[in-house]
């Protein structure tokens, strides 16, 4: 029994209409909307839900500012949900909806919920890549995209005081696996029923890094697309629609190999187009990235001041962690 990924991200925002326009331009399929709520439904069946920050349906928490106010995790079946809920109910209050969704507050103050989730398979067909001496695409041009259309919610990120203890909670109580540790900066966690390098990144809210102020805050959400072409078609469309462009532009992370493009988002934090990330299973050996900036970026288009000096190569594997069995304890 296991968590299979993000079923919904529920945002609390200042302006529902403006945020609805942003995510529609970003490429998320709009399922329904009203003056008080917008719901976007991605191909895998996951949802982005936009509500006003004062909406009484949003859970009460210590999250500062606007952004994601609740993460709903998908669970593969009702038995798994009941087992997780029984364990969580030992030391916290639970609220169960008519549809069986179980809401709770984590030890680190972030509202979450569990819901049975029949994730839909998605189909991607990235174009073969040519290189000198290796022809994979002969007499065939690359497909010409008109818009970016993210198919999945890959991960969500929060800045958290006491992020080490928060990671332990996710591992010990919800069956997450540690993929990588960015020393002093954050822990990358994978839900047990997925192959994403990480579904949740818990950043150190006290790290000496821009935007960290010691408070619990939403940071960004990552939406998966096929390839670099789809990222940049989406980025160009957003600028044409009048949205603020990325401050760093296109880049690639070292820590999970993923291409990235972060856009400032009126719903809070940033919305990230992502592609070509590492996919892992329980055979993956976590790593300790000793110099955080080395883990952050392999390359980036607009080099920020904090990366002007090349970071040193300093990484090692974390030993003594047994591969997870998939059983919940």
C-alpha positions as CSV (number, residue, x, y, z in Angstrom):
1,X,0.0,0.0,0.0
2,X,1.4,3.4,-0.9
3,X,1.0,6.9,-1.9
4,X,1.0,7.3,-5.7
5,X,1.7,11.0,-6.1
6,X,-0.1,14.3,-5.9
7,X,-3.8,14.1,-6.5
8,X,-4.6,17.8,-5.9
9,X,-2.9,21.1,-5.1
10,X,-5.3,23.5,-3.4
11,X,-4.2,27.1,-3.6
12,X,-5.3,30.1,-1.5
13,X,-4.9,33.3,-3.6
14,X,-5.6,37.0,-3.7
15,X,-7.4,37.1,-7.0
16,X,-9.1,34.0,-8.3
17,X,-9.7,35.4,-11.8
18,X,-6.2,36.5,-12.4
19,X,-4.7,33.2,-11.2
20,X,-7.2,31.3,-13.3
21,X,-6.0,33.3,-16.3
22,X,-2.4,32.5,-15.5
23,X,-2.8,28.7,-15.2
24,X,-4.9,28.6,-18.4
25,X,-2.2,30.5,-20.3
26,X,0.4,28.2,-18.6
27,X,-1.4,25.3,-20.4
28,X,-3.4,23.5,-17.6
29,X,-6.8,22.3,-18.9
30,X,-9.6,24.3,-17.2
31,X,-12.4,21.9,-16.1
32,X,-14.7,24.4,-14.4
33,X,-14.6,27.9,-12.8
34,X,-16.7,30.4,-11.0
35,X,-16.1,33.7,-9.2
36,X,-15.0,31.7,-6.1
37,X,-13.1,28.7,-7.5
38,X,-11.3,27.3,-10.6
39,X,-10.5,23.6,-11.1
40,X,-7.9,22.5,-13.6
41,X,-7.7,18.8,-14.6
42,X,-4.5,17.3,-15.9
43,X,-4.2,14.3,-18.2
44,X,-3.1,12.0,-15.3
45,X,-6.2,12.9,-13.4
46,X,-4.5,15.3,-10.9
47,X,-6.1,18.7,-10.2
48,X,-5.1,22.3,-9.4
49,X,-7.8,24.0,-7.4
50,X,-7.8,27.8,-7.0
51,X,-9.7,29.5,-4.2
52,X,-9.6,32.8,-2.5
53,X,-7.2,32.9,0.5
54,X,-10.1,33.7,2.8
55,X,-12.3,30.9,1.6
56,X,-13.5,29.0,4.7
57,X,-13.1,25.7,2.9
58,X,-9.3,26.1,3.1
59,X,-7.7,24.5,6.2
60,X,-6.3,26.7,8.9
61,X,-2.5,26.5,9.2
62,X,0.7,28.5,9.9
63,X,1.5,28.8,6.1
64,X,2.6,32.4,5.4
65,X,1.4,34.2,2.3
66,X,-0.5,32.9,-0.7
67,X,0.1,29.6,-2.5
68,X,-0.7,26.0,-2.0
69,X,-2.6,25.6,1.3
70,X,-3.2,21.9,1.1
71,X,-1.7,18.9,-0.7
72,X,-4.0,16.0,-1.4
73,X,-2.0,12.8,-1.9
74,X,-3.4,9.9,-4.0
75,X,-3.4,6.5,-2.4
76,X,-3.7,3.3,-4.5
77,X,-6.7,1.7,-2.7
78,X,-9.1,2.1,0.2
79,X,-7.2,-0.4,2.4
80,X,-4.0,1.6,2.1
81,X,-5.9,4.8,2.9
82,X,-7.5,3.3,6.0
83,X,-4.2,1.9,7.3
84,X,-2.5,5.3,6.9
85,X,-5.4,7.1,8.5
86,X,-5.4,4.7,11.4
87,X,-1.8,5.3,12.1
88,X,-2.1,9.1,11.7
89,X,-5.2,9.1,14.0
90,X,-3.1,7.9,16.9
91,X,-1.8,11.4,17.6
92,X,-3.8,13.9,15.6
93,X,-7.3,14.9,14.7
94,X,-8.6,13.6,11.3
95,X,-11.5,14.9,9.2
96,X,-13.1,12.5,6.7
97,X,-15.2,13.8,3.8
98,X,-18.2,12.0,2.4
99,X,-16.0,10.7,-0.5
100,X,-13.6,9.2,2.0
101,X,-10.9,11.8,1.7
102,X,-9.0,12.1,5.0
103,X,-7.6,15.5,6.0
104,X,-4.9,16.0,8.7
105,X,-2.2,18.4,9.8
106,X,1.4,17.3,9.7
107,X,3.8,17.7,12.6
108,X,5.4,20.6,10.8
109,X,2.2,22.5,10.2
110,X,1.4,21.7,6.6
111,X,-2.2,20.6,5.8
112,X,-2.4,17.4,3.8
113,X,-5.1,14.9,2.8
114,X,-5.3,11.3,1.5
115,X,-7.7,10.2,-1.2
116,X,-8.1,7.0,-3.3
117,X,-6.7,8.0,-6.7
118,X,-6.9,6.0,-9.9
119,X,-4.1,7.8,-11.7
120,X,-4.5,7.7,-15.5
121,X,-1.6,6.6,-17.7
122,X,-0.3,9.4,-19.9
123,X,1.4,9.0,-23.3
124,X,4.5,11.1,-24.3
125,X,6.3,10.9,-27.6
126,X,9.4,13.2,-27.4
127,X,11.2,13.5,-30.7
128,X,14.4,11.5,-31.3
129,X,17.5,13.6,-30.8
130,X,20.2,13.9,-33.5
131,X,23.9,14.4,-32.7
132,X,27.1,14.4,-34.7
133,X,27.7,10.7,-35.6
134,X,24.4,9.5,-34.3
135,X,21.3,10.0,-36.5
136,X,18.1,9.2,-34.8
137,X,15.8,11.4,-36.9
138,X,16.4,11.0,-40.7
139,X,14.4,13.0,-43.3
140,X,12.0,14.1,-40.5
141,X,11.8,17.4,-38.8
142,X,10.8,17.9,-35.1
143,X,7.1,18.4,-34.4
144,X,6.1,22.0,-34.2
145,X,4.2,22.7,-31.0
146,X,1.7,25.5,-30.6
147,X,1.3,25.4,-26.8
148,X,2.7,23.7,-23.7
149,X,0.2,21.3,-22.2
150,X,1.6,19.8,-18.9
151,X,0.3,16.3,-18.3
152,X,1.3,15.7,-14.7
153,X,2.1,17.4,-11.4
154,X,5.6,16.2,-10.7
155,X,6.4,17.8,-7.3
156,X,5.6,20.6,-4.8
157,X,8.1,22.5,-2.7
158,X,7.7,24.2,0.7
159,X,10.2,26.1,2.9
160,X,9.9,24.6,6.3
161,X,11.4,25.4,9.7
162,X,12.9,22.2,11.1
163,X,12.9,20.5,7.7
164,X,14.9,17.5,8.9
165,X,12.2,16.6,11.4
166,X,9.6,17.2,8.7
167,X,11.3,14.8,6.3
168,X,11.4,12.2,9.1
169,X,7.6,12.6,9.5
170,X,7.0,12.0,5.8
171,X,9.2,8.9,5.7
172,X,8.1,7.3,9.0
173,X,4.4,8.1,8.9
174,X,3.6,8.3,5.1
175,X,6.1,5.9,3.6
176,X,8.1,8.4,1.6
177,X,11.7,7.6,0.5
178,X,14.7,9.9,0.7
179,X,16.1,10.5,-2.8
180,X,18.8,13.1,-2.0
181,X,19.9,15.4,0.7
182,X,21.1,18.9,-0.3
183,X,23.1,19.6,2.9
184,X,21.8,22.5,4.9
185,X,19.3,23.3,2.1
186,X,16.7,20.6,1.6
187,X,15.6,17.0,1.4
188,X,14.1,15.5,-1.7
189,X,11.4,12.9,-1.0
190,X,9.7,10.4,-3.2
191,X,6.2,8.9,-2.5
192,X,6.5,5.1,-2.3
193,X,4.2,4.4,-5.2
194,X,6.0,6.6,-7.8
195,X,9.2,6.7,-9.8
196,X,9.6,10.5,-9.7
197,X,12.9,11.5,-8.2
198,X,10.9,13.6,-5.8
199,X,7.3,14.5,-5.2
200,X,8.0,16.7,-2.3
201,X,11.0,18.9,-1.6
202,X,11.3,20.3,1.9
203,X,13.6,23.3,1.9
204,X,15.4,24.7,5.0
205,X,13.4,27.8,5.8
206,X,16.5,29.1,7.6
207,X,19.0,28.5,4.8
208,X,21.1,31.5,3.7
209,X,19.4,31.7,0.4
210,X,17.1,34.3,-1.3
211,X,13.5,34.2,-0.1
212,X,14.2,32.2,3.1
213,X,12.9,33.9,6.2
214,X,12.5,31.1,8.7
215,X,8.7,30.8,8.1
216,X,6.6,28.0,6.6
217,X,5.9,29.1,3.0
218,X,4.9,27.6,-0.3
219,X,7.8,27.8,-2.8
220,X,6.8,26.3,-6.1
221,X,5.0,23.5,-8.0
222,X,6.5,21.6,-11.0
223,X,4.3,20.6,-14.0
224,X,5.8,17.9,-16.3
225,X,6.0,18.4,-20.1
226,X,7.7,16.2,-22.8
227,X,10.9,18.0,-23.7
228,X,12.8,21.3,-24.0
229,X,10.7,22.4,-27.0
230,X,7.5,22.2,-25.0
231,X,9.1,24.1,-22.1
232,X,10.2,27.0,-24.4
233,X,7.0,27.1,-26.4
234,X,5.2,27.5,-23.1
235,X,7.7,30.1,-21.8
236,X,7.3,32.2,-25.0
237,X,3.6,32.0,-24.9
238,X,3.5,33.2,-21.3
239,X,5.6,36.3,-22.2
240,X,3.4,37.0,-25.2
241,X,0.4,36.9,-22.8
242,X,2.0,39.6,-20.7
243,X,3.3,37.4,-17.8
244,X,6.6,38.2,-16.1
245,X,9.4,36.0,-17.7
246,X,11.6,33.7,-15.7
247,X,14.4,35.4,-13.8
248,X,16.9,32.6,-14.6
249,X,15.6,31.3,-17.9
250,X,16.1,27.7,-19.0
251,X,18.3,25.6,-16.9
252,X,19.1,22.0,-15.8
253,X,19.4,20.8,-12.2
254,X,22.3,18.5,-11.3
255,X,20.4,16.8,-8.4
256,X,17.7,15.2,-10.5
257,X,19.0,15.9,-14.0
258,X,15.8,17.9,-14.8
259,X,15.3,20.7,-17.2
260,X,13.6,23.7,-15.6
261,X,11.9,27.0,-16.3
262,X,10.4,28.9,-13.4
263,X,7.8,31.5,-13.9
264,X,6.7,34.0,-11.1
265,X,3.1,33.0,-10.3
266,X,0.3,35.3,-9.1
267,X,-1.1,32.3,-7.1
268,X,2.1,32.4,-5.0
269,X,5.7,31.3,-5.5
270,X,6.6,30.0,-8.9
271,X,5.1,27.6,-11.5
272,X,7.7,25.4,-13.1
273,X,7.8,23.7,-16.4
274,X,9.9,20.5,-16.0
275,X,11.2,17.8,-18.3
276,X,13.7,14.9,-18.5
277,X,14.0,14.3,-14.7
278,X,15.5,11.2,-13.2
279,X,13.1,8.4,-12.6
280,X,14.1,6.1,-9.7
281,X,12.9,3.1,-7.6
282,X,13.9,1.5,-4.3
283,X,17.2,0.5,-5.8
284,X,18.3,4.2,-5.9
285,X,21.0,5.1,-3.5
286,X,20.4,8.5,-1.9
287,X,23.2,11.1,-2.1
288,X,24.5,13.8,0.2
289,X,25.2,17.0,-1.8
290,X,27.7,18.7,0.4
291,X,27.8,21.9,-1.5
292,X,24.2,22.9,-2.1
293,X,24.9,25.2,-5.1
294,X,26.6,22.3,-6.9
295,X,23.4,20.3,-6.6
296,X,21.2,23.1,-7.8
297,X,22.4,23.8,-11.3
298,X,24.3,22.2,-14.1
299,X,23.6,25.1,-16.3
300,X,21.3,28.1,-16.4
301,X,20.6,30.7,-19.1
302,X,20.7,33.8,-17.0
303,X,23.5,33.2,-14.5
304,X,22.5,34.6,-11.1
305,X,25.1,36.2,-8.8
306,X,25.1,33.3,-6.4
307,X,26.3,31.0,-9.2
308,X,28.9,33.3,-10.7
309,X,31.7,31.4,-9.0
310,X,31.6,27.8,-10.2
311,X,30.5,25.5,-7.3
312,X,32.8,22.7,-6.3
313,X,32.1,19.1,-7.1
314,X,31.3,17.6,-3.7
315,X,28.8,14.8,-3.4
316,X,28.8,11.4,-1.8
317,X,26.4,8.4,-1.4
318,X,24.5,8.0,1.8
319,X,25.2,4.6,3.2
320,X,23.3,2.7,5.9
321,X,19.8,3.2,4.4
322,X,18.1,0.0,3.6
323,X,16.0,-0.1,0.4
324,X,12.4,0.5,1.4
325,X,10.2,-2.6,1.4
326,X,7.0,-0.7,0.6
327,X,5.4,-1.8,3.8
328,X,3.8,0.9,6.0
329,X,4.9,1.0,9.7
